[in-house]
Amino acid sequence: MSHIDIDRRLEQAQRAEFNAICYLAVALFALILSVALFAWAIWA
């Protein structure tokens, strides 16, 4: 395995990790937003 292959795999892993973190952040934001809207609907 050449060092170019290793670099490419490392880059793919970092990109996958970044995508996962972004997806998690968006999902968490959506969850918080839905809970906040639900609470507001109850209290309003």
Residue, then its C-alpha position, 0 to 999 in steps of 0.5 A: m500500500s503506497h502512502i498515497d493510498i493511506d493519505r486517500r483513506l485518511e482523507q475519506a475517514q476524516r470526511a466521513e467523520f465530518n459528515a457524521i458530526c454535521y448530521l448529528a448537529v443538525a439532528l440535535f438542532a431539529l430535536i431541540l427545535s421540535v421540543a421547544l415548539f411542543a413546549w410552546a404549544i402546550w404553554a401557549 
